[in-house]
Amino acid sequence: MSDIDGRAVAKALRAEVAAEAARLRAEGIVPTLAVVVPTDDEGTAWYVRSIRKAAEKEGIDCRVEHLKAAPPNSVGLDEIVAKLQELSADPAVHGVICQTPLPEGVTLSQVGGYISPFKDVDGANSESLGRLAAGLRTFAPATAAAVLELLKREDLTLEGAKAVVVGRSTVVGKPAALLLLNESATVTVCHSRTKDLAAVCREADVLVAAVGRAGMIGADFVKPGATVIDVGTNPTEDGGLVGDVDYEAVAPIAGRLTPVPGGVGPVTTALLLRHTVVAAELTKTHG
Ligand code: NDP
């Protein structure tokens, strides 16, 4: 088994992003990513800091919009929508993301529609998902795009391959399945009601785990030699992170496997940055 090195892929992608950002800056365009943060969640704060650091390192300005409500109230739908509309209309901003978790009662599908599809660098607008389903050019959610990016850099043929995606969320499972389908893989999507999940997964040449349950994909889920992409990020008690795949059990069976951390995560961040420079480039034709 060989590990798929997400950090190395991310490094290569970020070098490309830095070159593109420098080119845009030389033309007077400062690629800018706006991150709307509607809660005080600690995990989010850490993630947003890491996005900002990565963006600024590669020449992308990062504007963090931390929305605050007077306690005991939380930020409401109207405030989030107003901020997303404002940023979507701002010509100095090229990419807009709305960070989860959202305040209770607010969903990403609800607010995503207020992000201009031209600036929707994390594929939150359902129009972006629709375009993906139609096989049209669009921004896929960065995590789903990271799954495909990692696979495409491996020496394997997706056309005709049997791919199984475990998880059907609109941010990961569904768009990952659509991207694989667009590559002509034969795709099965599994979820919490799937019967005999292990047997379905064992059919896969390419297995994508996007569930959010530590170590649930065991040895009996994996066909010998299969390529396994572990999207799961599950915090451990000692402050670490583990995937959905039981790494120790699966490593001797899989042909290739992404570690957690160091697999999908860094590539997701790099693609968010790549999408932002692509969005900045688009302003030349779309204003
Ligand atoms: P969701 O909770 O939105 O979706 C989880 C999916 O898993 C659902 O479709 C659910 O099925 C399915 N599921 C739950 N339990 C089972 C089970 N026992 N058997 C089969 N399927 C099951 O999670 P997300 O899609 O947002 O995230 C998935 C994982 O990916 C999480 O660990 C998350 O932290 C991680 N993640 C990682 C990112 C990265 O950059 N590395 C970015 C985004 C997410 P059903 O629909 O039937 O409920």
Boltz pocket constraint, residues with backbone or C-beta under 6 A from the ligand:
constraints:
  - pocket:
      binder: B
      contacts: [[A, 143], [A, 166], [A, 167], [A, 168], [A, 169], [A, 170], [A, 171], [A, 172], [A, 173], [A, 190], [A, 191], [A, 192], [A, 193], [A, 194], [A, 197], [A, 209], [A, 210], [A, 211], [A, 212], [A, 213], [A, 230], [A, 231], [A, 232], [A, 233], [A, 234], [A, 264], [A, 265], [A, 268]]
      max_distance: 6.0
